Amino acid sequence: MIGGREEKVYEAYRRLSQENPSWRYRYDNSYLTSKVLTDYALLSRVDFDGKRVVNIGCFEPIDEVYYASRVGEWYAIDINKEAIDVAQEIVNRELSEELKGKIRFKVDDATSLSFPDNSFDIAVSFSTLDHIPSAKCREKAIGEMCRVLKKGGYLVITVPNRWNLFYRLRVRKGNIKAHGYEYGFSPLELKGLICKNGMKIVESTSSSFNPLSFMHLSLRRLGLGGLIKLFGIRFGYLAQKV
């Protein structure tokens, strides 16, 4: 049952679906830059060819369209039917019959996924877990992502960074209300939630660093790559199921 703050999130995305049933962020350079520096920087370490992928949280299917030509099968789930309908409409319009046949949209609950154990090669969630108001449910959602992964499979999660001062100022000014609720994770908190589910951290990054920059590469060579996640308004981890 959805209630309280969960209802505010659901209604926020229902409203966004009605107000903008198209590509709101497709050409938003700030948003896309953040995705490249976090989501796609981590995913670049993973072989997607022919793999089975599940994406937890879907509104605008930017990732689905981007990876459709590479994956074997991609499931995108969201608890909000209106958000799923918008995503399906966009994919139907943007992709060829062959490619859109690889993308499956499903109304599902991230805290209790309907997929069997060991179903996917890759599980991803980009700026979604932060919209789950309950700490217990955020933990359950991460546990579910790990449960449906095959042994050796990869997990990628990116979220807002509570340690970032600009993010904290943004929260204080109330600039996150459009999505109903948003929680800022600390890097240590998210790492702990991932590792307690039998996952091994492979890589971390944040929106403050260009993964191809001299500073980023130098920190990694010096064994200080973990510092990268401490900075940036968004950060994330790539982990493997062991």
N, C-alpha and C positions, 0 to 999 in steps of 0.2 A: 504494500500500500504506500502511495506517495502522499506525504503531508508536510506541513511546516515549511522549512527552508527548501526541502526537496521540491515541493509544489512551486515555489518561486522560480527555481531553475527550470522546471518543466515548462511553466508558463512563459518564461523569458524566451526559450528556444521556440516555443510554439508561435510567439509573436514575431520573432525574427524570421521564421519560416514564411509567415504570411506577408510580412512587409517586404521581404527581399528574396523571392524564390529564384535567385540566379547566382551570379558569381560576385559576391560582395568583395572578397579579398583576392580574387584572381590576379588583379593588377595592382595590388597594394604593395608597394616596394618595401615598406617597413616590415610588414607581416612576412612577406616572402623571404626577405633577408634573414629574419629571425629563424624561419624554418630551415633555411640552408645551413645556418651556423649551428643549429641544434639537431633537429629531426634528421635531416639528410646527411649531416656530417657523421652521425652515428650509424645510420643505415648504409653509408658507403663502405662500412667494414663487413657487411653481410652479403652473401651471395643470394640474390633473389630469384635467379633463373629457375623457372618451373616449380617454385616452392608454394606451399599453402600458407596463407597469411590471414590473421584476424586483426582487425583494427577496432579498438574499443573507443567508441564515441565518434559519431559522424554527422556532419551538417553539410558543409560544402565539400564535395568529394575531390579535393585537390590531389590528395595522395593516391586515391583510386585511379584517377585519370593518368597521373604521372607514372605509376608503376604497372599499369594494365598490360603493357606490351612485354613485360618481363616475367610476371608471376604465372604460376599454374592456375591458382585459384585464390581469390581475395574476398574474405567476408568482412563486411563493415556492419557493426552493430550499434544501436542506440536505443535507449528506453523511450525516446520520443518519436512517435509515428510520423508526425509532421516533418521532423528533420530528416527521417529516412525517405519520406516521399520526395522531398526537395532534392536529395542526393540522387535518388533513382532517376528523377526527371532530367537532371543535368547529364548524368552518364548516358542515358538514352539518346540525348541530343548530341553529345560530344564525341562518342566513341563509335567505331564501326561495329557491325554485328558480331564479328569474331571476337573483338576485344571486350565488348560489354558482356559477352557471355561468360567471361572469367570473373566478373564482379557480382557478388551476391550481397544484397542488403537484407537485414533481419532486425526486427524489433526484439530486443533482448535486454536483460538486466545484467550489468557488469558485475554485480555482486553475487550472481548465481547464474552463470552462463549455461546455456542448454547443450553445449557441445560435450562429447565424451572426453575423458582423459587422453592425453597424448595425441591430440587431433591436428596440431599445427606445427609447422617448421619455424614460424616467426609470429610473435605477438607484439603489437605496437599500440601505444596510446599517446597522443599528442595534445597537450593542454586540455585534458578531459577529466582526469582524476581530481583536479583542483576544483571542479564544479560539483563534487560530491560532498555535501555538508557534514556528514557523519564521519568521524575518525575511524570508527569501527567498520563502516562500509568502504571507506578508502582502502583500508587494510585488506578487507575481503576481496575487493576488486583486483588488487595486485595478486593475491593468492589464487584467484580464479584464472588470471592470465598465465600464471606459472603452471597451474594444474593442466590446462589444455595444451601446453607445449610438449613436444616430444623431447626425449632425452637428447641433449646436444643442441636443442633449438635455442633461438635467440629472442630476447626480450628487449624492447626499446621503450622507455618512458621519458617524456619531457614535461616539465611543469614550471610554474612561476617560482622564483627564488626569494624566499622570505628574508634572506640575508642581504639582498640588494636594496640599497637605500632609496633609489628611485622608485622601486616597486612599493616599498612601504609608504612613501609619500603619495603614490597613486592610490593606494588603498585608503589612506587617510582622507583624501579628497573625494572619495566615493566614485572614482572613475571605473569601477568594475561592476556597477549595478546593472548594466545592460544584459549580463548573463545570469542574473539572479543571485549568484553566490560564487565566491572564488577564494580558495585557500592557498596560501603561500607555503610551500614545503621548504625545509632546510635541507641542504645536501646530505647531512648526516642522517637525518630522519628518513629520507627516501632510500638511501643506501641500506639502512637497517631493515626497512620493510621488504626490500628486494632480496637481501641475503638470507633472511630468515625462512625463505621459501625454497631453499636449496639451489640458489643461483650464484654464479661467480661473476663478479664485475669484470668486464673486458675493457671498457673505455668510458670516459665521461667528457662532457663538453658544456659550454655555455655560450650565450649570444654575444659575450664580450670578446670572444677570440675567433679569429679566422683560422680554421684548421690547416690552411696552407701557408699561414704567415710565418715569418722567421721566429717571432716570439713563441708562438704555439709549438712549433717544431723543436725549438731549443729547450723549452720546458720539458717536453716529452723525452728528449735525448738525455737530459739531466735527471730523469726519474722523478720530475716534479709535475708531471702532467695532471696529477690529481688536484693541483691548485686551480686549474682552469675552471672547475665547477663552482668555485667560491665566488666567481664574478659573473655578472650578466643578469639581466632581468629574467631570463629563462635558462634552465640548465636541464641536463638529463644524463641517463646512464644507458649503456649497452651491456647486457648481461647474458650469460649462457647457462642453460640448465645442465647440471652435472649429476 
